[in-house]
Amino acid sequence: MDMTEARWRTATRSSNNGGACVEVADNLPGQVLVRDSKDRDGGTLAFAPAAWSSFVKDVRRRDH
């Protein structure tokens, strides 16, 4: 998987929990990448955009 063009951002909901942050790169065609900001070389998860969108919607639903 070529991640050289990935533009990483800290997930919105991760910012206030003592450094336990998730970073997301959703600018690559056909995939959304997710990694631990404290261990950027520890591995990256790849999701299909539809699967990632479904996950995010489910998390938001559980917050309310």
LINZI-V453849 format. One record per backbone hydrogen bond with DSSP energy under -0.5 kcal/mol. CO is the residue of the C=O (numbers start at 1). NH is the residue of the N-H. E is the energy in kcal/mol with one decimal. If there is no record, write none. Layout:
BEGIN
CO:NH:E  CO:NH:E
END
This chain:
BEGIN
1:3:-0.8  3:6:-1.4  6:8:-0.7  9:24:-3.0  11:14:-1.8  12:15:-0.9  14:17:-0.9  17:20:-1.1  19:21:-2.0  21:37:-2.1  22:11:-3.2  23:35:-2.1  24:9:-1.7  25:33:-2.6  28:31:-1.4  32:47:-2.6  33:25:-2.4  34:45:-2.9  35:23:-3.0  35:37:-0.5  36:39:-1.1  39:42:-2.1  45:34:-2.3  47:32:-2.5  48:52:-2.4  49:53:-2.5  50:54:-2.1  51:55:-2.2  52:56:-2.7  53:57:-2.4  54:58:-2.2  55:59:-2.4  56:60:-2.5  57:61:-2.2  58:62:-1.9  59:63:-1.2  60:64:-0.7  61:64:-0.7
END
